[in-house]
Amino acid sequence: MMKIALGNDHRGVPVKQRVIALLKELGHEVLDLGTNSPASVDYPDYAVAVAEAVARGEADRGILICGTGHGMCIAANKVAGIRATNCRDVIDAELSRRHNNANVLCLSADLVGEEMSEKMIRVWLTTEFEGGRHARRTEKISAYERCHMKTEGHC
């Protein structure tokens, strides 16, 4: 099984508890990087923490939760080596893995129901990357990162 880094803002706290239960039920290890409080926080802090854990190999994949999933996705994708995806249905989740080798799943706490979120997580965790022409495409993204992004150190 995998080690999954999990992060959320204040709007994702209730959803996170269900996600943790599902991941443990599926046999995965959870690295909970917060928040656990309903007090307002800044989503980039948690998105970057999860993305860096995945990029450094401390977790196999990451899951982020905020109101829409958009902010977390934007912030996580600033970390070199991260291919974060914001999914709304099972097809999104499947194709993000098969075609894009997404390593961080961003979920909406407000716009996607509990049942759909669970289905997406199950599919996203079990779908393999197809490689082939898709590997060529993701390698172009990685090559750009190597040339243009700072890959170590913190501000």
Order of alpha helices (4+ residues) and beta strands (2+ residues): beta-alpha-beta-alpha-beta-alpha-beta-alpha-beta-alpha-alpha
